[in-house]
Amino acid sequence: MMDDIIKHEELVDRYIKAGKTDAAIKSLLFLITKYAQKHDFETANSLREKIITIDPMALTDAIKAHEIIEDSRRRPVDKGHMEVWSRLYDTLTMDEANILFNDMQERTFRPGETIFSQGTRNTYLYFINSGQAKHLYLQDNREMFLKRISTGNIAGEDTFFDATLCTTSLFAIDRVKAHFLEAGILTRWQGTAPGLEKKLRAFCEKEEKIHDLLKRNAMDRRTQRRVLLPGRILIRLVSNEGEPIGQTLRGHLGDVSVGGISFQIKVKERGQAQLLLGRKLHVRFNMPPTMTEVERIGIALGVRYKANDETETDDDFSVHIKFDDLLTNKALNDVERFLKVMNPS
């Protein structure tokens, strides 16, 4: 990182000597951000004063520099944007890095807030600096969890580069801080940085494709034999430490495979069921013929909505989870044989 800073400082001096004031200021803003994120406010302020020295009329840039510094003062020391995205910036020239950074904007999303919605047009490319978000896919009233993204992941690349609708919805799990680009910037880059789009595309290609996730999810469900399983199930959320926490929910079993289970629960609001998606759950249920209690931890991959009639105050939701630890094929065979004996028809 120090080598990168030294190179940018040398670049500023070259720009000033060449009379390229705008380019020098962009490099200074780049450096101010890096020093502010390291909480080296003395150096950051010195660079801010340099902006006014080389161009007394650059008040907007001086104000922007001040806001960058003050924003960093209010935050604890953490991995800054430049450090998180060093793999990207390392692929760019100094000019391209300056252009990319200065064309980005920042946004913070609250827990549960929608970042983009399935079936809509999204023109933003998001760079997740901190926090976690989840990709959900809706099909036939069933919501499926596809992927969790966090610091260092990109979102929206499929609709940013190509004029397509969002295949999934993306929701913030906790407080998400991100930089983003607007797709219109690609046209401007053709004149200012003709190689930048190609490099950014190449970087985004490293992200796992949503289409591949959907395909793999469908394959998993088709390849695992599923057996209807009557009975009740107890469900609790799981903490980051892997321990069951909170209130116990009660539901009715649906079907079971060696890799997962489905069950139905009643909740008053659809949003409450959606909060389960992508969360780790601890479940307890009994397996015939011995009715041995089984405990498993798994991730909620799907929620299917089933509206009830007007006399019902709650709605039914079918939840599908994928186990961390598989059941045995023998256990599933025993269940199937037992149910055939009990229901020979």
Number of C-alpha atoms within 10 A of each C-alpha: 9 7 8 13 15 12 11 20 17 11 18 21 14 14 16 15 11 10 12 13 17 16 17 25 25 20 26 24 24 21 24 24 22 21 21 23 25 16 18 16 18 12 14 25 16 11 21 23 15 16 23 15 11 15 14 11 11 15 12 9 19 21 12 13 25 17 12 18 24 13 12 20 15 8 10 10 12 13 14 18 21 17 16 18 17 14 12 17 19 11 15 16 13 16 16 20 20 22 19 19 20 14 13 16 12 12 11 17 18 15 15 18 16 15 21 21 18 16 13 14 15 21 23 21 22 23 24 25 24 22 20 19 28 22 24 25 23 17 9 7 13 17 23 25 26 20 17 17 18 19 19 18 19 21 22 22 22 22 19 23 17 10 12 14 16 21 22 24 20 24 22 24 23 15 16 23 22 23 19 21 20 15 18 12 13 17 12 11 16 12 9 13 17 14 14 21 18 10 15 17 14 13 14 19 12 9 12 11 12 16 12 10 13 17 10 13 15 11 11 10 13 10 8 13 13 19 17 15 22 16 14 15 21 16 21 19 21 19 14 8 6 12 13 18 12 10 9 14 14 17 21 18 22 20 16 23 22 19 20 24 23 24 24 22 18 18 15 12 11 17 10 10 21 22 13 19 25 23 20 24 24 23 23 16 19 17 18 18 13 10 10 10 10 12 11 18 23 22 21 25 24 26 28 20 19 15 13 11 9 7 6 10 11 16 18 19 23 21 26 26 28 21 21 13 12 13 16 11 13 10 14 19 12 14 20 17 13 15 17 10 9 8 8 7 5
